[in-house]
Amino acid sequence: MRTLIFLLQKEFIQIFRNRTMLPIIFLMPIVQLVILVYAATLEMKDIRFSVVDLDQTEQSRGVWQRFEASPFFHLNSFHSSEKRAMQDFYEGTADLLIIIPSGFEQSFYRNEPLSVQILVNAINGLTAGLSSSYATQILLSVNQDLPLRLYAAQSGSQLKQIEITRRFWFNSSLNFKHYMVPGILVILVTVIGMFLSAINIVREKELGTMEQINVSPIGKVQFILGKLIPFIIIALFELALGLGIGKLLFDIPLRGSLWLLFSFAFLYLLLVIGFGLLLSTHSRTQQQVMFMSFFFLLVFILMSGIFTPVETMPDWARKVNYLNPFAYFMKVNRMILLKGSSIVDLWRDFLTIGLYAFLVLSLAILTYRKRA
């Protein structure tokens, strides 16, 4: 026990003397949360559209004005011909083009089929899909209103309608920042746990201090614990700091038990720090371990569901995610913070990460050799 205490003192002294680590520990969480939460968003709130209204009537104006009233669309310009409007597409000043043919109002009063052409700039497939979806929803609402307006115009009376009230659970304001903050926190905790712990060991190899440890009576378990505990403490501090920033700046809900969240984070950190120790045992330089860490981090992050739902991925990718610790922590973090889930809902994830951490740490201890 006394040997372990001395090892922990040495680790903390080394960490706080390292000028490379300190900005990553204390500045990176604030910078990433403030910048990435605003930048990494899939919300579309400024879809620029141009209008070609060849009918120029009250009914045709009612169509494109419905788009203008939407918070997702921004009116760019009017044009008298489709050819001139297409120039907006080529210049990149419009994302969507609405073309209303002549005779639109006349067809409306004759109760004939109506047509509105929507052209979408599909260079960015994701943007095009969202723009098309929003436009379709607006046209569906217009389509529902048209028969009522026609009846009112012909009979002079109004039909009663069913009033629809929507309620969104767990994120009632549909605030994308509430969805992103828990995901960014997972990245921060992982970088501290896996990346910094791996670099710390390899740096000792480069400086030669590992040779002194190798000739000392320090055992494998003591060495591994001496590397685990400091980074677990720092990473949990980062998680608490990130939650505080998220609450103050973005008012993220904290519906679940924080004790449950930190308990899962502890198990997760045992896993990722053990994984970092494994990488460091097979690396001789900091450059080597950085490349290996970034390879796994990029794969884990992109497949974890931070930006796109895991459910939309191919079947093989969902199966691969059973081995992705990011995906588990991403899911648990959001379920606890946004839904208020309890251990009854999450025991399978706890069990999986606990077994995963046991296997990785056991492998790290077995593969560690007392050599530089």
Secondary structure as the mmCIF struct_conf table of DSSP 4:
data_model
#
loop_
_struct_conf.conf_type_id
_struct_conf.id
_struct_conf.beg_label_comp_id
_struct_conf.beg_label_asym_id
_struct_conf.beg_label_seq_id
_struct_conf.end_label_comp_id
_struct_conf.end_label_asym_id
_struct_conf.end_label_seq_id
HELX_RH_AL_P HELX_RH_AL_P1 ARG A 2 ARG A 17
TURN_TY1_P TURN_TY1_P1 ARG A 19 THR A 20
HELX_RH_AL_P HELX_RH_AL_P2 MET A 21 PHE A 26
TURN_TY1_P TURN_TY1_P2 LEU A 27 LEU A 27
HELX_RH_AL_P HELX_RH_AL_P3 MET A 28 ALA A 39
BEND BEND1 ALA A 40 ALA A 40
STRN STRN1 ILE A 47 ASP A 53
BEND BEND2 LEU A 54 ASP A 55
BEND BEND3 THR A 57 THR A 57
HELX_RH_AL_P HELX_RH_AL_P4 GLU A 58 ALA A 69
BEND BEND4 SER A 70 SER A 70
TURN_TY1_P TURN_TY1_P3 PRO A 71 PHE A 72
STRN STRN2 PHE A 73 HIS A 79
BEND BEND5 SER A 80 SER A 81
HELX_RH_AL_P HELX_RH_AL_P5 GLU A 82 GLU A 91
TURN_TY1_P TURN_TY1_P4 GLY A 92 GLY A 92
BEND BEND6 ASP A 95 ASP A 95
STRN STRN3 LEU A 96 ILE A 100
TURN_TY1_P TURN_TY1_P5 SER A 102 GLY A 103
HELX_RH_AL_P HELX_RH_AL_P6 PHE A 104 TYR A 109
TURN_TY1_P TURN_TY1_P6 ARG A 110 ASN A 111
STRN STRN4 GLN A 117 VAL A 120
BEND BEND7 ILE A 123 ASN A 124
HELX_RH_AL_P HELX_RH_AL_P7 GLY A 125 SER A 155
BEND BEND8 GLY A 156 SER A 157
HELX_LH_PP_P HELX_LH_PP_P1 ILE A 162 ILE A 164
BEND BEND9 TRP A 169 PHE A 170
TURN_TY1_P TURN_TY1_P7 SER A 172 SER A 173
HELX_RH_AL_P HELX_RH_AL_P8 PHE A 176 THR A 190
HELX_RH_PI_P HELX_RH_PI_P1 VAL A 191 LEU A 196
HELX_RH_AL_P HELX_RH_AL_P9 SER A 197 LEU A 207
TURN_TY1_P TURN_TY1_P8 GLY A 208 GLY A 208
HELX_RH_AL_P HELX_RH_AL_P10 THR A 209 ASN A 214
TURN_TY1_P TURN_TY1_P9 VAL A 215 VAL A 215
BEND BEND10 SER A 216 PRO A 217
HELX_RH_AL_P HELX_RH_AL_P11 LYS A 220 PHE A 250
BEND BEND11 GLY A 256 GLY A 256
HELX_RH_AL_P HELX_RH_AL_P12 LEU A 258 THR A 281
TURN_TY1_P TURN_TY1_P10 HIS A 282 HIS A 282
BEND BEND12 ARG A 284 THR A 285
HELX_RH_AL_P HELX_RH_AL_P13 GLN A 286 MET A 303
TURN_TY1_P TURN_TY1_P11 SER A 304 GLY A 305
BEND BEND13 ILE A 306 THR A 308
HELX_RH_3T_P HELX_RH_3T_P1 VAL A 310 THR A 312
BEND BEND14 MET A 313 MET A 313
HELX_RH_AL_P HELX_RH_AL_P14 ASP A 315 VAL A 320
HELX_RH_3T_P HELX_RH_3T_P2 ASN A 321 LEU A 323
HELX_RH_AL_P HELX_RH_AL_P15 PRO A 325 ARG A 334
HELX_RH_PI_P HELX_RH_PI_P2 MET A 335 LYS A 339
HELX_RH_AL_P HELX_RH_AL_P16 ILE A 343 THR A 367
BEND BEND15 LYS A 370 LYS A 370
#
